[in-house]
Amino acid sequence: MKVVQFAVPASNDSIIIEEDVLPYFYNYFHRHDEMQITLIVKGEGTLIIDNYTQRFAAGEIYIISANQPHIFRSDESYFNEMKNGSAHAIHLYFDPKTIFSNLINLPELDQIRRFVEQINYGIQIPDGNQNQVEMKMRKIVITTGLPRLLNFMKLLHYLSLNLNEYTSLSSGSNSKTIPVAESNRINKIYQYTLAHYTEDISLDMVADFCHMTPQAFCKYFKKHTSKTYITFLQEIRINAACVKIIKGDDEGISSVAYATGFNSAINFNKVFKKITGIAPREYLKKFRVNNTELYNAI
């Protein structure tokens, strides 16, 4: 698995459409010169963008800045089942430097220009705006030429006026620009972690996987991601735990803890609250208020 400077599909239009219907999302931690708006039509998994991680699911919409390293990776079950059509996404790519080089300074587009410029680390569109954004994206997909461009400008105009709040895809620490050569190694670390997070991963194991000493590995990972490997591993595990809690995949919180790689429920509760801001019991109440079966088993 190699990270490449991804080239979007060739097109005569300024707004490039890519629609993927696949068994799973993706194996490549990559970047490209264009900004990206992605609608997840079907599928779920883990989004890693720079040094930030979170879950993604069907219906969600993301805007990713130009040259931000990122990956939408399906859960491991998608790779095991290999059912075509299990993962479906629509991507809109555009280069703001090119598309707005002559138009962006027009006073009528001032609101749009300021909106585009403020997206430094990528954002997730709020639930309340998803339906409108999805409808506008689908209208862009079925048009070409000038109608596509005009529909795209309408989308940006809507976003610039109606996104009163949104989720920033940033960990809060400074984003690192990772050289392509180092991105290949970082990608391998990410992929190894996503494949083995349910296991008892030690620093010695992952350092050995990278052919480094544990001390050198810890220094290397922190340098290129602005976080420790343990923090990254915990984020991946808690993201998976949140899904299990919501779906009721396990009998109780202790079961969720062990199923996602934690060696004790006490440590799981501590890490869960640190990352999400609330305890697992509160999280369950918030997201599964209509299902008491799992809650009663805690």
Secondary structure, 3 states (H helix, E strand, C coil): CCCCECCCCCCCCCCEEEEEEECCCCCCCEECCCEEEEEEEECCEEEEECCEEEEECCCCEEEECCCCCEEEEECHHHHHHCCCCCEEEEEEEECHHHHCCCCCCCHHHHHHHHHHHCCCCCEECCHHHHHHHHHHHHHHHCCCHHHHHHHHHHHHHHHHHHCCCCEECCCCCCCCCCCHHHHHHHHHHHHHHHHHCCCCCCHHHHHHHCCCCHHHHHHHHHHHHCCCHHHHHHHHHHHHHHHHHHHCCCCCHHHHHHHCCCCCHHHHHHHHHHHHCCCHHHHHHHHCCCCCHHHHHC
